Amino acid sequence: WNVEPQRLYARAVVRNVAVQAGLDEWVWGQGREGGAFLSANARPLRALSVQSDTAFALPWRLRGLWRWRATFLAA
């Protein structure tokens, strides 16, 4: 049998930076069913991501532009 886990990853958080590596489903969009993916039954991505753990304010004069979250994903 060829059994592969749907979610298997390690995650570490230091201050406001989270690093995650492993297998996970990545869905971006308005909701769980409306994300940016091509198939509803696609295999999970082997990925490395660096992201902000919570929202942050931009520095200097850009501080008034709400709060932001950022994600870098390599799969």
PyRosetta script that sets phi, psi and omega in degrees:
from pyrosetta import init, pose_from_sequence

init()
pose = pose_from_sequence("WNVEPQRLYARAVVRNVAVQAGLDEWVWGQGREGGAFLSANARPLRALSVQSDTAFALPWRLRGLWRWRATFLAA")
pose.set_psi(1, 143.4)
pose.set_omega(1, 177.7)
pose.set_phi(2, -106.5)
pose.set_psi(2, 94.0)
pose.set_omega(2, -177.3)
pose.set_phi(3, -107.2)
pose.set_psi(3, 126.6)
pose.set_omega(3, 178.6)
pose.set_phi(4, -128.0)
pose.set_psi(4, 131.5)
pose.set_omega(4, -179.1)
pose.set_phi(5, -66.5)
pose.set_psi(5, 150.0)
pose.set_omega(5, 177.6)
pose.set_phi(6, -83.0)
pose.set_psi(6, -30.0)
pose.set_omega(6, 178.6)
pose.set_phi(7, -141.9)
pose.set_psi(7, 119.5)
pose.set_omega(7, 176.8)
pose.set_phi(8, -155.3)
pose.set_psi(8, 101.6)
pose.set_omega(8, -176.4)
pose.set_phi(9, -148.6)
pose.set_psi(9, 163.6)
pose.set_omega(9, 173.7)
pose.set_phi(10, -116.1)
pose.set_psi(10, 140.8)
pose.set_omega(10, -178.2)
pose.set_phi(11, -135.9)
pose.set_psi(11, 135.9)
pose.set_omega(11, 177.4)
pose.set_phi(12, -131.7)
pose.set_psi(12, 142.6)
pose.set_omega(12, -179.7)
pose.set_phi(13, -125.7)
pose.set_psi(13, 127.8)
pose.set_omega(13, 174.5)
pose.set_phi(14, -127.5)
pose.set_psi(14, 117.2)
pose.set_omega(14, -173.0)
pose.set_phi(15, 55.7)
pose.set_psi(15, -112.9)
pose.set_omega(15, -179.1)
pose.set_phi(16, -111.5)
pose.set_psi(16, 15.5)
pose.set_omega(16, -178.6)
pose.set_phi(17, -111.5)
pose.set_psi(17, 123.6)
pose.set_omega(17, 178.3)
pose.set_phi(18, -110.7)
pose.set_psi(18, 134.0)
pose.set_omega(18, 177.1)
pose.set_phi(19, -118.2)
pose.set_psi(19, 129.7)
pose.set_omega(19, -178.2)
pose.set_phi(20, -131.8)
pose.set_psi(20, 135.1)
pose.set_omega(20, 178.7)
pose.set_phi(21, -137.5)
pose.set_psi(21, 138.2)
pose.set_omega(21, 176.6)
pose.set_phi(22, 136.2)
pose.set_psi(22, -158.1)
pose.set_omega(22, -179.7)
pose.set_phi(23, -93.9)
pose.set_psi(23, 128.8)
pose.set_omega(23, 176.6)
pose.set_phi(24, -161.8)
pose.set_psi(24, 155.3)
pose.set_omega(24, 174.9)
pose.set_phi(25, -84.3)
pose.set_psi(25, 133.9)
pose.set_omega(25, 178.0)
pose.set_phi(26, -117.7)
pose.set_psi(26, 114.8)
pose.set_omega(26, 179.9)
pose.set_phi(27, -127.9)
pose.set_psi(27, 119.5)
pose.set_omega(27, 177.1)
pose.set_phi(28, -116.3)
pose.set_psi(28, 141.5)
pose.set_omega(28, 178.2)
pose.set_phi(29, 148.9)
pose.set_psi(29, -158.2)
pose.set_omega(29, -176.0)
pose.set_phi(30, -76.7)
pose.set_psi(30, -23.7)
pose.set_omega(30, -179.1)
pose.set_phi(31, -166.2)
pose.set_psi(31, 178.8)
pose.set_omega(31, -177.5)
pose.set_phi(32, -57.8)
pose.set_psi(32, -35.9)
pose.set_omega(32, -178.1)
pose.set_phi(33, -93.7)
pose.set_psi(33, -7.3)
pose.set_omega(33, -174.5)
pose.set_phi(34, -117.6)
pose.set_psi(34, 30.7)
pose.set_omega(34, -175.4)
pose.set_phi(35, -85.2)
pose.set_psi(35, -175.6)
pose.set_omega(35, -177.8)
pose.set_phi(36, -91.9)
pose.set_psi(36, 74.4)
pose.set_omega(36, 175.0)
pose.set_phi(37, -139.2)
pose.set_psi(37, 161.5)
pose.set_omega(37, -174.3)
pose.set_phi(38, -97.1)
pose.set_psi(38, -19.7)
pose.set_omega(38, -176.8)
pose.set_phi(39, -141.7)
pose.set_psi(39, 142.7)
pose.set_omega(39, 179.4)
pose.set_phi(40, -78.5)
pose.set_psi(40, -11.6)
pose.set_omega(40, -179.5)
pose.set_phi(41, -125.3)
pose.set_psi(41, 34.6)
pose.set_omega(41, 179.7)
pose.set_phi(42, -71.2)
pose.set_psi(42, 153.7)
pose.set_omega(42, 176.9)
pose.set_phi(43, -69.7)
pose.set_psi(43, 151.4)
pose.set_omega(43, 177.5)
pose.set_phi(44, -66.5)
pose.set_psi(44, 153.0)
pose.set_omega(44, -178.8)
pose.set_phi(45, -85.5)
pose.set_psi(45, 139.0)
pose.set_omega(45, 167.8)
pose.set_phi(46, -84.7)
pose.set_psi(46, 109.8)
pose.set_omega(46, -168.7)
pose.set_phi(47, -139.2)
pose.set_psi(47, 159.6)
pose.set_omega(47, 170.6)
pose.set_phi(48, -123.8)
pose.set_psi(48, 125.3)
pose.set_omega(48, 179.4)
pose.set_phi(49, -129.3)
pose.set_psi(49, 145.2)
pose.set_omega(49, 172.4)
pose.set_phi(50, -124.4)
pose.set_psi(50, 124.6)
pose.set_omega(50, -175.0)
pose.set_phi(51, -147.4)
pose.set_psi(51, 163.5)
pose.set_omega(51, 174.2)
pose.set_phi(52, -80.2)
pose.set_psi(52, 136.4)
pose.set_omega(52, -177.7)
pose.set_phi(53, -77.6)
pose.set_psi(53, -35.1)
pose.set_omega(53, 176.3)
pose.set_phi(54, -133.3)
pose.set_psi(54, 166.6)
pose.set_omega(54, 179.9)
pose.set_phi(55, -66.9)
pose.set_psi(55, 148.3)
pose.set_omega(55, -178.9)
pose.set_phi(56, -134.9)
pose.set_psi(56, 157.4)
pose.set_omega(56, 176.9)
pose.set_phi(57, -93.0)
pose.set_psi(57, 143.3)
pose.set_omega(57, 176.5)
pose.set_phi(58, -73.1)
pose.set_psi(58, 154.0)
pose.set_omega(58, -177.8)
pose.set_phi(59, -79.4)
pose.set_psi(59, 166.7)
pose.set_omega(59, 169.7)
pose.set_phi(60, 61.3)
pose.set_psi(60, -134.5)
pose.set_omega(60, -176.6)
pose.set_phi(61, -75.4)
pose.set_psi(61, -10.4)
pose.set_omega(61, 178.8)
pose.set_phi(62, -83.8)
pose.set_psi(62, -0.6)
pose.set_omega(62, -176.8)
pose.set_phi(63, -58.9)
pose.set_psi(63, -28.1)
pose.set_omega(63, -178.7)
pose.set_phi(64, -77.7)
pose.set_psi(64, -0.9)
pose.set_omega(64, -178.7)
pose.set_phi(65, -90.7)
pose.set_psi(65, 54.9)
pose.set_omega(65, 178.0)
pose.set_phi(66, 57.4)
pose.set_psi(66, -163.6)
pose.set_omega(66, 177.8)
pose.set_phi(67, -112.4)
pose.set_psi(67, 147.9)
pose.set_omega(67, -170.9)
pose.set_phi(68, -123.4)
pose.set_psi(68, 156.2)
pose.set_omega(68, 167.8)
pose.set_phi(69, -127.8)
pose.set_psi(69, 143.7)
pose.set_omega(69, -178.4)
pose.set_phi(70, -131.0)
pose.set_psi(70, 146.6)
pose.set_omega(70, 177.9)
pose.set_phi(71, -140.5)
pose.set_psi(71, 133.1)
pose.set_omega(71, 169.9)
pose.set_phi(72, -115.2)
pose.set_psi(72, 125.7)
pose.set_omega(72, -175.9)
pose.set_phi(73, -128.3)
pose.set_psi(73, 128.0)
pose.set_omega(73, 172.9)
pose.set_phi(74, -122.4)
pose.set_psi(74, 123.1)
pose.set_omega(74, -177.4)
pose.set_phi(75, -130.7)
pose.dump_pdb("model.pdb")
